[in-house]
């Protein structure tokens, strides 16, 4: 028994010595590979050499510093001519533009992106003065399933102070500033030719439609003989339109844009020619 125990112990010692010898051999082999410029399999080829590496600082537009100042510093006496100001980047305000006007941040809650409001729709048939909309049935749908639609009954209640809402999901960054496609379907009380349509959008034209196309019962496009938009009211007149009991309005909500705004327009030329980078921020309402 004692003899067998001694044999096992001797085997374990010899195995350990052999393994240690292999490690030393591999280390020396790695060192030789490093000196010869060959690629090694070790995770860190030469820790001592790596600790002595001096890496260059990242540069932006050729500069190894990243100072950003708003445009008012370019007009400030005693500061505007300093090298660190002239070489700094531009901190530029941004704002949301809807319908060609700026919508300040404090009003964003009332004027969110991807939103349309329609207060009233009037439909006239066969050159009659009687509005057919109150006796018609309206429905709204969108190809985007997350679109919020509410107040459909307000489209034909003959009250311009009530609204129907179509609000697209703004969470998708790729669609945030795109219009929301939606359709308004109208079932008319009579099968008569269409003569005129009026669509009133929002308060004095806010959230006006970016696009609207009229389709007849067979799905063909009904081209208006005249088309105008005034104070948010879309007026389309038709001649020789075929009789139709079902109308479809293919619509697209307003498209919003982000605009860069300089607080001091007198230096816009300097900004446009500057090679320095710019960093945008949301502008407060003035």
For each residue, the residues with C-beta under 8 A, 3 or more apart:
1: 4 5
2: 5 6
3: 6 7
4: 1 7 8
5: 1 2 8 9
6: 2 3 9 10
7: 3 4 10 11
8: 4 5 11 12
9: 5 6 12 13
10: 6 7 13 14
11: 7 8 14 15
12: 8 9 15 16
13: 9 10 16 17
14: 10 11 17 18
15: 11 12 18 19
16: 12 13 19 20
17: 13 14 20 21
18: 14 15 21 22
19: 15 16 22 23
20: 16 17 23 24
21: 17 18 24 25
22: 18 19 25 26
23: 19 20 26 27
24: 20 21 27 28
25: 21 22 28 29
26: 22 23 29 30
27: 23 24 30 31
28: 24 25 31 32
29: 25 26 32 33
30: 26 27 33 34 40 41 42 45
31: 27 28 34 35 46
32: 28 29 35 36
33: 29 30 36 38 39 40 45
34: 30 31 37 38 40 45 46 49
35: 31 32
36: 32 33
37: 34
38: 33 34
39: 33
40: 30 33 34 45
41: 30
42: 30 45
43:
44: 47 50
45: 30 33 34 40 42 49 50
46: 31 34 49 50
47: 44 50 51
48: 51 52
49: 34 45 46 52 53
50: 44 45 46 47 53
51: 47 48
52: 48 49
53: 49 50
54:
55:
56: 59 64
57: 64
58: 64
59: 56 62 63 64
60: 63 66 89 277
61: 89 275 276 277
62: 59
63: 59 60 66 87
64: 56 57 58 59
65:
66: 60 63 89
67: 84 87 88 89
68: 88 89 90 91 279
69: 73 74 85 88 89 90 91
70: 73 90 91 92 93 263
71: 74 75 90 91 92 262 263 264 267 271
72: 75 76 263 264
73: 69 70 76 79 80 85 88
74: 69 71 80 85 264 267 270
75: 71 72 80 264 266 267
76: 72 73 79 80
77: 80
78:
79: 73 76 82 85
80: 73 74 75 76 77 85 86
81: 85 86
82: 79 85 86
83: 86 87
84: 67 87 88
85: 69 73 74 79 80 81 82 88
86: 80 81 82 83
87: 63 67 83 84 276
88: 67 68 69 73 84 85 276
89: 60 61 66 67 68 69 276 277 278 279
90: 68 69 70 71 271 274 276 277 278 279
91: 68 69 70 71 278 279 281
92: 70 71 260 261 262 271 278 279 280 281
93: 70 260 261 262 263 280 281 282 283
94: 258 259 260 261 280 281 282 283
95: 102 103 104 105 258 259 261 282 283
96: 102 103 108 111 113 256 257 258 259
97: 100 101 102 103 256 257 258 259
98: 101 103 111 206 207 254 256
99: 205 206 208 254
100: 97
101: 97 98
102: 95 96 97 259 261
103: 95 96 97 98 107 108 111
104: 95 107 108 283 284 285 286
105: 95 108 282 283 284 285
106: 284 285
107: 103 104 110 111 285
108: 96 103 104 105 111 112
109: 112
110: 107
111: 96 98 103 107 108 115 206 207
112: 108 109 115 167 170
113: 96 168 170 176 177 256
114: 167 168 169 170 175 176 178 179 180 253 256
115: 111 112 165 166 167 168 207 253 254
116: 165 166 167 180 182 201 202 207 209 251 253 254
117: 163 164 165 166 201 202 203 206 207
118: 121 154 155 163 164 166 199 200 201 202
119: 154 159 160 161 162 163 164 200 201 202
120: 133 154 155 156 157 158 159 160 198 199 200
121: 118 133 138 155 156 184 186 197 198 199 200
122: 131 133 196 197 198 200
123: 131 132 133 136 186 188 194 196 197 247
124: 127 128 129 130 131 132 194 195 196 197
125: 128 132 188 190 192 193 194 195
126: 192 193 195
127: 124 195
128: 124 125 192 195
129: 124
130: 124
131: 122 123 124 134 158
132: 123 124 125 135 136 188 189 190
133: 120 121 122 123 136 138 155 156 186
134: 131 156 157 158
135: 132 189
136: 123 132 133 156 186 187 188 189
137: 186 187
138: 121 133 152 153 155 156 184 185 186
139: 152 184 185
140: 149 152 164 166 182 183 184 185
141: 149 182 183 185
142: 145 147 149 166 168 180 181 182 183
143: 181 182
144: 147 168 169 175 180 181
145: 142
146: 168 169
147: 142 144 166 167 168 169 180 182
148: 165 166 167 168 169
149: 140 141 142 152 164 165 166 167 182
150: 164 165
151: 154 155 162 163 164 165
152: 138 139 140 149 155 164
153: 138 156 157 164
154: 118 119 120 151 157 159 162 163 164
155: 118 120 121 133 138 151 152 164 184
156: 120 121 133 134 136 138 153
157: 120 134 153 154 162
158: 120 131 134
159: 119 120 154 162
160: 119 120 200
161: 119
162: 119 151 154 157 159
163: 117 118 119 151 154 202
164: 117 118 119 140 149 150 151 152 153 154 155
165: 115 116 117 148 149 150 151
166: 115 116 117 118 140 142 147 148 149 180 182 251 253
167: 112 114 115 116 147 148 149 180
168: 113 114 115 142 144 146 147 148 175 179 180 253
169: 114 144 146 147 148 172 175
170: 112 113 114 175 176
171: 176
172: 169 175 176
173: 176
174: 178
175: 114 144 168 169 170 172 178
176: 113 114 170 171 172 173
177: 113 255 256 257 258
178: 114 174 175 255
179: 114 168 210 211 252 253 254 255
180: 114 116 142 144 147 166 167 168 252 253
181: 142 143 144 250 251 252
182: 116 140 141 142 143 147 149 166 251 252 253
183: 140 141 142 248 249 250 251
184: 121 138 139 140 155 248 249 251
185: 138 139 140 141 246 247 248 249
186: 121 123 133 136 137 138 246 247 248 249
187: 136 137 245 246
188: 123 125 132 136 191 192 244 245 246 247
189: 132 135 136
190: 125 132 245
191: 188 243 244 245
192: 125 126 128 188 243
193: 125 126 238 240 241 242 243 244
194: 123 124 125 197 214 216 222 238 241 244 247
195: 124 125 126 127 128 237 238 239 241
196: 122 123 124 235 236 237 238
197: 121 122 123 124 194 214 234 235 236 238 247 249
198: 120 121 122 233 234 235 236
199: 118 120 121 209 212 233 234 249
200: 118 119 120 121 122 160 232 233
201: 116 117 118 119 205 206 207 208 209 232 233 234
202: 116 117 118 119 163 205 206 207 208 232
203: 117 206 232
204: 231 232
205: 99 201 202 208 229 231 232 233
206: 98 99 111 117 201 202 203 232
207: 98 111 115 116 117 201 202 253 254
208: 99 201 202 205 229 232 234 254
209: 116 199 201 212 234 251 252 253 254
210: 179 252 253 254 255
211: 179 250 251 252
212: 199 209 234 236 249 250 251 252
213: 221 249 250 251
214: 194 197 221 222 223 224 236 238 247 248 249
215: 219 220 221 222 247 248 249 250
216: 194 219 220 221 222 241 242 244 246 247
217: 244 245 246 247
218: 242 244
219: 215 216 248
220: 215 216
221: 213 214 215 216
222: 194 214 215 216 238 241 247
223: 214 238
224: 214 227 236 237 238
225: 237 238 239
226: 235 236 237
227: 224 234 235 236 237
228: 234 235
229: 205 208 232 233 234 235
230: 233 235
231: 204 205
232: 200 201 202 203 204 205 206 208 229
233: 198 199 200 201 205 229 230
234: 197 198 199 201 208 209 212 227 228 229
235: 196 197 198 226 227 228 229 230
236: 196 197 198 212 214 224 226 227
237: 195 196 224 225 226 227
238: 193 194 195 196 197 214 222 223 224 225 241
239: 195 225
240: 193
241: 193 194 195 216 222 238 244
242: 193 216 218
243: 191 192 193
244: 188 191 193 194 216 217 218 241 247
245: 187 188 190 191 217
246: 185 186 187 188 216 217
247: 123 185 186 188 194 197 214 215 216 217 222 244
248: 183 184 185 186 214 215 219
249: 183 184 185 186 197 199 212 213 214 215
250: 181 183 211 212 213 215
251: 116 166 181 182 183 184 209 211 212 213
252: 179 180 181 182 209 210 211 212 255
253: 114 115 116 166 168 179 180 182 207 209 210
254: 98 99 115 116 179 207 208 209 210
255: 177 178 179 210 252
256: 96 97 98 113 114 177
257: 96 97 177
258: 94 95 96 97 177 280
259: 94 95 96 97 102
260: 92 93 94 278 280
261: 92 93 94 95 102 283
262: 71 92 93 265 267 268 271
263: 70 71 72 93
264: 71 72 74 75 267
265: 262 268
266: 75
267: 71 74 75 262 264 270 271
268: 262 265 271 272
269: 272 273
270: 74 267 273 274
271: 71 90 92 262 267 268 274 278
272: 268 269
273: 269 270
274: 90 270 271
275: 61
276: 61 87 88 89 90
277: 60 61 89 90
278: 89 90 91 92 260 271
279: 68 89 90 91 92
280: 92 93 94 258 260
281: 91 92 93 94
282: 93 94 95 105
283: 93 94 95 104 105 261
284: 104 105 106
285: 104 105 106 107
286: 104
